[in-house]
Amino acid sequence: MAYQMAFYLARKGFYVLITIILILSFNFVLFRVMPGDPSHVLIPRGANATTVQELRQYYGLDKPTYVQYAMYMEGIFTGHLGKTFTVRAGSEISDVLVIYTGNTLVLVGTGTVLSIFFGVILGRETAWRRGKMGDRLGSAFFLIFYCMPTFLFALVLLTLFAHYIPSWPISGTTGDDYYMYDIWGKILDRAQHTLLPMFALTIETVATFSIITRSSLIDVLTEDYMVTAVAKGLRGRQVLKRHAMPNAMLPVVTVIAMNVGWILSGSIMIEIIFSYQGLGWLTWKAVWSHDYPLLQSAFMLETIAVLVANFIADLLLGILDPRVKT
């Protein structure tokens, strides 16, 4: 058993490593075929030839593509991701990513945890009461918000608060006086700026987890071994907790892993609408600015997070269902 588990881990780890290398290579090529020249962003209008050459040398744009690729891969594995062209121009990308990643973890990380918690509970309760009024109302709620575009609900929230509660902050990550507050003032200020985008994000993703949990649990509840458990004298909630939920969680774990992996990518639409400066907003800003190094680093961080999350999901599925390892 231990040998089988070790082989399973080694095989999955090898696949993840190969996938990361392929994605990093594709990541490099993708931004080299995008329209536009990043040097136009860097070089001031009317600059002389000497200035142009120095800037291109500083950012490595004067080197052949294969040399840039070697420098790119070396920088990734040594932790030197380069310097930004636009956002905090000239700063180390790693320093910039730390700031925006922290903002995204506050918003999307907390929102995802809340979505998983409430989504699984609501899906479980509606499945347990399938066919009843609670199930019908819950299912209608899930479908409405599952089908509703993310930006639409966010815009509705923003409009309502701007009209009825004009004093409530509806944009930005923090207020202008954030650094003048004490620790509690900073927490309150950030909470106020985060509440609306987090609510918009959570409502959307709660519906996803609820639908998947409900569908999976209903399938499990109709299995023969559930009837056997009831025939043995187990009460309803015991059957639900001991037999139904562990088996129903298999597809839910996969969806949770995908959402956890996408935490670092942020929610681009939510962050843009509320001007919340997280990784999603940073990625959008870098796309418009043709900031190759920043885009490459942001995409690298996002894809690795997704791959690691899926790797962890594979391990969890192997524990929950030993048949997966074979």
Buried (B, 14 or more C-beta within 10 A) or exposed (E): EEEEBEEBBEEBEEEBEEBBEEBBEEBBEBBEEEEEEBBEBBBEEEEEEEEBEBBBEEBBBBBEEEEBBEBBBEBBEEEEBBBBBBBEEEEBBEEBBEBBBBBBBBBBBBBBBBBBEBBBBBBBBBBBEBEEEBBEEBBEBBEEBBEBEBBEBBBEBBEEBEEEEEEEBBEBBBBEEBEEBEEEEBEEBBEBBBBBBBBBBBBBBBBBBBBBBBBBBBBBBEEEEBEEBEEEEBEEEBBBEEBBBEBBBBBBBBBBBBBBBBBBBBBBBBBBBBEBBBBBBBBBBBBEBBBBBBBBBBBBBBBBBBBBBBBBBBBBBBEBBEEBBE
